[in-house]
Amino acid sequence: MSSVTEHDDGPPRHPLDVVVVGSANADLVVQVERHPAPGETVLGSELAVHPGGKGANQAVAAARLGARVALLGRVGADGHGRLLRESLERDGVDLGHLRDTPAASGIAMIAVGPRGDNSIIVAPGANARLTEDDVLEAAPLLRSAPVVSLQLEIPLPAVLAAARLARRAVLNLSPAVPVPDELLALCDPLVVNEHEAALLLGAPGEPDRQAKELLALGPRSVVITLGADGAVVAEGGSTPGAEGGAVHPVPSPRVAAVDTTGAGDAFTGALAWRLAAGEPLTRAAAFAARVGAAAVRRPGAQDSYPTMAEVEGL
């Protein structure tokens, strides 16, 4: 039997909209009046523990908007692992391929400044145990969805294996590390912020120019997120790897930022869902920018993610 169900009144429907292959972390968050300089100690607020991790964040962001989502990853068989599972289950994420692992769950240590800006240190824990074999065993799952969403808080071989299996791979290149040309060529789109774009290209630059330069590295399309300034989208021309292609600005609603933690994941999760629904990239990115803006209005990552009704209110 086919994994696709036909409907007379619309396009084919899949059991899932998005499969996320990625990390799940417990976010240990402290509010600070300013970020410490090297060698300096500053006092912060009481510690808050929130469910997070780039993979889990993207899955929750999409699910809260109405997407049918599964997460492929690993968590520790510990208290943080239970916290992460419970959070994902509340939002209806399919956890059939989230494996308990004999290691500590991933941890992100996050300092949040007075303007909502943050600095983050990640200890991967169980996320580092996700293997290429884990991905290959889940091949039917990945092939069942229109979009597979990826990030780089898990080992690169697992990311590349998932991208090879995906019908359409959305890669948020975060944290920014060198990746093989094959992986870039499978991205549709490659999603980066300005800092990640500069690291990939070797120098900062104007977003429009950076988008074209990134496109020349091989991805089928590129999205550069710009925080409060929205994003820019570049789509390839007729020649793969060519620097040409149209570049489109995507605005963002103006909001008062409380905490930017996880806003990029909210953007990417929303983007993956709208692409799975068949929307053009620029339109999907415009919707994702609204979701990202809604997310910065509350503290935390997953705790801040909006429902569709909240997005429509922006």
N, C-alpha and C positions, 0 to 999 in steps of 0.2 A: 504493500500500500504506500502511496506517495505521502511524504511529510507535508504536502501542501494541500489545503482544502480549497476547492473552487467555490466561488460565490457568483451567482448570476448578476448581482447588482454592483460589482466592483472588481478590483484586481485580486489575484490570488492572495490568500491569507496563510501565514505561517504559524506554527505552534508558539514561536517566540518572535519578538521584534528584534531584540538585541541580546547577544551573549557577551558578557564582559569577562575578559581573562585578565586577572590582575590581583592586586593586593588588598588585604584587609588589616587595618591597624587600629589599636586603641590610641586615641589622641589624648595626650597629657598636656593640658592647656593652663598657662599662667598668664595673667594680665600684668604688663609692666608699664611704668611711666615712660621709660625709654629703653631701647635695646642696649645691652652692655657692650662696651668696647673690649677688644682682646685683653684678657687678664683682669677684667673688672667684674665685680659682683654687684648686682642690684637686687633690691627686694621686690617681690611680686605679690600677687593676690593668692588666695587659697587655690590649691590644685583642683581643677575640674577634669573629669575623665569622660570623653565622648567617643562614640564609634566613628571610625574614619578609615583611612587608607584609600588611595586613588581608585582602585578597582571597586571596592565596596561603595565609595562615594558616588561614582558614576552609575552604578547599578541602582542605588536608592534614588538618585536624582531622576533617572528615567522612569523608574517604577512609580514614584510619587506623582508623576505627570500622567500616568495611565498606561505606560508601556509594559509589555510582558517581557520580563528580564530574567536571565539566569546568570549566576556568577560561578566561574571556574577559578578555584584558588585553594589556598591552604591557611588554616588557622591552628593555633596551639590548643591542646586539650587542657586549657587553664581558664581562670576566671575571665580574662580578657577575651578569650575565644568564645566563651558563653555569651558575653556582652555583645560581641559582634554578630553572632548567630541570631540572637533574640532581636536585635535591631533590624537585621535584614528580613527576618521572618515577618515582623510587624508591617513592613512595607510590601510584602508579597513577592519578594525575590525568590526564585527557584534555587534551592541550595543543594540539589541532588549531586552536584559536582564540587562542593566545598568540602575539602577533606580535613579531618582532624589529624594533627601531626605531632609526633613526640618532640616538640620544641616549644619554646616560648612564642606566644603570638607576637606579631609585629607591633612595634611601638613608635609613635611619632611624638617628639617633645617639641612643643609649640609655645613660643613667646609672642604675645599679641600686644602691639603698641597702642598708644592712645588714639591714633587715627585709623585703627583697624588693620594696620600693616603687620605682617608676621614674619618670623624667622623659624625655620623648622629643621630638626635633625631626626632622621629616621633610622631605627634599628630594625632591619627586615625580619628577623626571627623566622617564623614558619614560612613566610613568603619566599624566602631564599631556597626552600625545598621544592618549589614547584618545578617540575621537570618537563622536558620535551615529551617523554613517554606519557605523562599525565595528560598532556594536550592531545596526543595521538589517540589515546584511549577514548577521548571525548569527541572524536572527529564527527560522529553523526550529529551531536549537539551543535557543534560550530557550523556545520553545513546546513542545519535546519533554519538558521536565522538570516535575514537579509543583511545584517550588519554585525560585525564583531568589533568590540571596542577594546583598545589595548593601551597600556602605559608601561613605564619602565621601572616600577618598584618590585618587579619579579625578574628572574634570570632571562637574559636575552635569548637563549636558545628556545625557551618556551614561547616568548613573544613571536619569534620568527616562525616557529611551527604553527602557531595560531594564525598568523597572517597568511601563510601559504594555504591554509584550509578555508579561509574566510571567503564568502561571496564578495564582501566589501569590507575592507579593514580601515578603521579609523584609529590612528595612532596619535596619542598625546605624548610627545617626546619629552617626558618629565619623569624623573630628573634627567636633565640633558646629559647624554653620554654619546660617544661615537657609535654609530650603528652601520651595519653593512649596506652597500648599495641595493642589494636585493630587497631588504626590508623597506627602504625608502621607495623603491619602485612599486611596492604593493600598497602604499598608503593612498587612501582616497576618502578624506584628506589626511595630510600631516597637520597636526594641531600643535602650535607652540606659542608661548608668550614672547615678548620682545627680548627678554634676557636669554631664553633658550634659542631664539633665532640668531642672536649675536654669537652665542657659543658655537652653534652649528656652522655659521658662516665665517667665524674668525674675527668679526668686528661688528660694532653696532652700525645702524644706518636707518634711513627713513623706511617706515613699514611697507610702503608701496614697492620700493626698490627691493627690500628684503624678501618680500613675497615672490617677486619674479626670480630672484637669485635662488631661493629655496626650490622653486619650481624647476629650475634648471638642474638641480641635483637628482631629479628623477621621479618625485611623487606625482601622482595623477592630479592632485589638487592640494592647496595649502590654505590654512587659516591661521592668521596671527592674531591672538587676542591682545587687547590694549587696555584692559581694565575698564575704568570709567569712560574711556574713549571708544569702547566697542571693539571692533575687529576689522581686519581686511581679509578678503577672500581672493584667491588667485586660482584660476582653472586653466589646465593645460591647453596648448594650441594643438595643431594637427600633428606636430612632430614630438614624440616622447622625449622628455628631457630638455626640450627647447626652452629658452628663457622667456619666450613670448607668453601669450595668454592674457585674458582679461583680468583686471584687478578691480574689485568692487569694495567700497567702504561700507561698513555695517555700523550704524549708530547704536548707542546704549542709552536707556533711560537714566536720568540723573536721580540718584538716591543718596541719602546720608549713610555712609559706610560705617558699620559697627565692628565687623570682623570679616576680613577677606579670606579666611581659611576655607579651603574647599570650593571657592567660587569657580576656579578653572575646571574642577571636576563636574560641578553643576552644569557649566557650559557644555562640556564634552558629552556628558550623559544625555542632555537635551538634544544636542546636535545629532548624536547617533540615532536617537529615536525618530527624529523628524526625517532623517535620511532613510531610515528603514521604512517610513511611511510613503516614500517616493517623492519627497519635496526636493526642489533644486537646492544646491548647496548654499547660495546666497540667502535664500528665504529661510532655510533651516538655521543658518548662522544668526540671522536677525532674531529669530525666536530664541535661540540659545543665549544671545546677549541679554534678552529680557529676563531669562531664568537666572543668569549669573548676577544681574543687578538685584533681583529679588533676594538672592541668597546672602548678599553682604549686609542686609538690614538686621540680621539677628546673629548672635554669637554661635560658634561651633560650625562644624561642616554639615553633616547629615541633619542635625537638628534645625538648620537654617533653611533647608531646601523647600521650595514652594510647591503647592498644589497648582493644578491648572487654573483654578479660580483666582488664586493670588497672582499668577502671571498675567491673566487677562485684566487684572485691575491696574496694571502699570501703563 
